[in-house]
Amino acid sequence: MSVNYIESANAVLREVNKVILGKNNEILEIMTAFLANGHVLLEDIPGVGKTTLAVAFSKAMGLECKRVQFTPDVMPSDLTGFSVYRRDEERFVYQEGSVFCNLLLADEINRTSPKTQSALLEVMEERKVSVEGVTRDVPKPFLVVATQNPSGTSGTQMLPEAQIDRFMINMSLGYPDFNSELQMAHSVGKKARTDMVNPVLTKEIMLEMQDSIYNIYIKDEVYSYILKLVSATRNNPYIERGASPRATIAMVKMSKAAAWIKGRDFVVPNDVIGQLPYVLNHRIILNSGARLSGQTKYSVIKQIIDTVERPYMGVNQ
């Protein structure tokens, strides 16, 4: 594993932290998901910096970024592209949609129609788009940062479960602390905050970093530990529907990326535990018993962590 790659990742974190203040842990988690080649779902109220965060990451990593404001009138073809007839050429010419970029910001994704939401399914999973019988690859890397308003907010509708499962992690930025927001107020000026971000990566280096994640070693005991944690969601008394096998795959990738960014070439149980809430939060559904007992998804996940025996790995676990 190259030390230069790790320093490059840390350089990205420093650049993003210039504009998103007081959210070091959240920024680190999103960078970890990007290294694992995963998509990120942010659930938050408007105005806490989700759009700024996506733009800052794209600038720091040297990626082409496009933003789609999802409203009820956004069509699937706006994302995937469409063909138009060119009279001067006497033929149909394909016009690329918004997904042809490196980082797509899907803003307020739960405000648009289910048909448009589902248009993202293939490209998020396969990194390909099929239009009019022709399949086209999107640029590499291809990452999606989607934001959704809290459930029940006016004008929103639930995301399809199949699409939610395509996101590697789900998290919330939340409000900044007092000092961070005060510093933000002092820094208000004519220029956008993202103008402070400098590119410290290229897309080619980012792809190499993503490939290097797969060289991280996981012991058989840790693989079993991951599977036991995910399986525990399927027979928990408070969970109506547990996590799918895609959650197990996501846990392996995120655990490797978490170890990588810490400078280790092997995964320890603490890497797994640190990623579990982000990977499982949007993949489990609580039952009525959980709601009556005052349980939350995070409290149930913590119970699972506490009850599943972790493998012993020595002082680094």
Steps between C-alpha positions, in 0.01 A plus 500: 500500500640836398547763769451762230146373439415540867646851504292582191187383679589712803560798271144464368369494857692818584358680197140402574541591867578856387138553401304245706586597855471278806408185306833316491353158577224532241746616232731210581209256467401635160860480380510140621189422295654661192814290542274194520339613171166547673212743481394719792147586616471809721177550691476847646305820517578757227781749554760302697756487218427179309537662159813690604649176629451319167644789300798525736577128462477518122737798483752349741504169310511658156169343396232631267192571709141546386202589713138405440229664707239226520152646460177327390555602136851350462484219243710180481643621170643805679727256679570234240493712183295487181532518122406803291465521125762715326352617171838613365646152563176315422540273801423468869779612732524389862517775760660395828301541819612628838644167614793536261736648756724382783297623796125546472323703768140382505342772711175425685462169322180413685312793347485353151290216356581133565559454125777760502644366823518154344688637200804524724490129588697357209763771489560486876547123498652433157659836416323469164200659331268324254308733269311388190665160503856635525709460816758768579756518779505805724838658586718346770490555786125545528364593842157619611432723797125515547319716750150439624278703725383332821209258454166677527632836377256677269531389136705187566434134429680189615795374297456150354663243725705366210651843447574563867696175506725631221647761733802369685448726802233724644578785738401845619716811523287674760542854626853636555612573853493861626868582437497349150189694404651817649813448291280444198321830564832687524618356167200619296625695199441565131652170387345158550658295776586226251737742324742430787527134397804403291524183288745258665411185305434389145233253398775258392657503848156461656443184294836363612410571862169319458678199350750489786216449751458142379854415612400541865503165682209363704538193718239225477393579858424860401307390190291278730455789743364722222254233392387433859428872551298526178320170567404622847274761338294220344384345826498799732169541689487872418573473126224430250739448208872448533788598277555329165823332378584830332554635852763230560682603182480866601637417846801322350579793270448767765704310759788467255480870411489596870815297569671641189441863593643431846820371340448131571507215247265279702151536651432478874160467672495870593504585128189287459324643804570857390334446162204288609255784588562681170457185292197355683302812592309521170484124443292394800136568581385503861174337602220637714651341811812710459296818471292414807819426694661827395774327304679674214702349219822610666404351837409169336827495305689569823323206664613280212860620540485428873356151462704361209835372624791672332813310400815567698767678295736628767562862592395637158145369503 
